[in-house]
């Protein structure tokens, strides 16, 4: 039963020793929608400004999330997790974080097709 297998990247299985070709590509296609790329760039700029106003544990979580947000072809699950973390931190700090929370939520809607 394969119900407990999760793939977040390429998955290669080889059965036998000859004639094996192909790779199952999981994650993104490697192309980011230009509107999404622009929205992410703006979010990253805003997050970097907000980061300096955060307590250390929140700043550390932001630091862990930024590379995923900046990656052109981040796996969907990782990008979603990073956006959720940024949105939650921004919402928790109140008015100063509101623009970041709103931007992260807009991007979450973009990537989920809503």
Secondary structure, 3 states (H helix, E strand, C coil): CCCCCCCCCCECCCCCCCCCCCCECCCCCCCCCHHHHHHHHHHHHHHHHHHCCCCHHHHHHHHHHHHHHHCCCCCHHHHHHHHHHHHHHHHHCHHHHHHHHHHHHHHHHHHHCC
